[in-house]
Amino acid sequence: MQQGPSQGTSKKFTPFGGGTRLCPGSELAKVEAAFFLHHLVLNFRWKIDGDDIPMAYPYVEFPRGLPIEIEPICSES
């Protein structure tokens, strides 16, 4: 049984990738992620929840995930 060009999946297709099939919302997603991180860093105080602070080289592994405590910074004007 032979597969023709119309059968199977194309190896040239990359979802959300580059080329002619570039995701039209990729730039919007980058702006929204930057907006979210901007407000998370400026408006909230956050610290690692628990006693163990994972550190390793060359990369950090999180066997329990990374539980964090987040509390809003109250700015009274």
C-alpha positions in Angstrom: 0.0 0.0 0.0 1.6 3.3 -1.1 0.8 6.7 0.1 0.4 9.5 -2.4 1.0 13.2 -1.8 -2.7 13.7 -0.7 -2.4 11.1 2.1 -0.7 11.6 5.4 0.5 14.8 7.0 2.7 17.4 5.5 6.0 18.0 7.2 6.0 21.6 6.0 3.0 22.6 8.1 3.8 24.3 11.4 0.7 25.4 13.4 1.3 28.9 14.9 4.7 28.9 13.2 6.3 31.0 10.5 6.0 31.2 6.8 2.8 31.5 4.9 0.8 29.9 7.7 1.8 32.4 10.4 -0.8 32.7 13.2 -2.6 36.1 12.8 -3.0 36.4 16.6 0.6 35.7 17.6 1.5 39.4 18.0 -1.7 40.0 20.0 -0.8 37.1 22.3 2.7 38.5 22.9 1.2 41.9 23.8 -1.3 40.4 26.2 1.4 38.3 27.9 3.6 41.3 28.3 0.7 43.3 29.7 -0.1 40.6 32.2 3.5 40.2 33.4 3.8 44.0 33.7 0.9 44.3 36.0 1.9 41.1 37.9 5.3 42.5 38.7 4.3 46.1 39.5 1.0 45.5 41.4 1.6 42.3 43.3 4.1 41.0 45.9 4.8 37.4 45.3 7.1 34.8 47.0 7.7 31.1 46.8 5.3 29.1 49.0 7.1 26.6 51.2 10.6 26.0 52.5 12.4 24.5 49.5 13.7 26.8 46.8 14.5 24.8 43.7 18.0 25.5 42.4 19.9 23.3 39.9 22.3 23.7 37.0 21.8 23.8 34.0 18.1 24.1 34.5 15.6 24.0 37.4 13.2 21.1 37.8 9.9 21.6 39.7 8.7 18.2 40.9 5.8 19.8 42.9 5.3 22.6 40.4 6.1 26.1 41.7 3.6 27.1 44.4 3.7 30.9 45.0 1.8 33.2 47.3 0.5 36.4 45.6 -0.8 39.4 47.5 -1.8 42.8 46.0 0.3 45.8 46.8 -2.1 48.4 48.2 -1.3 51.8 46.8 -3.2 54.5 48.7 -3.0 57.9 46.9 
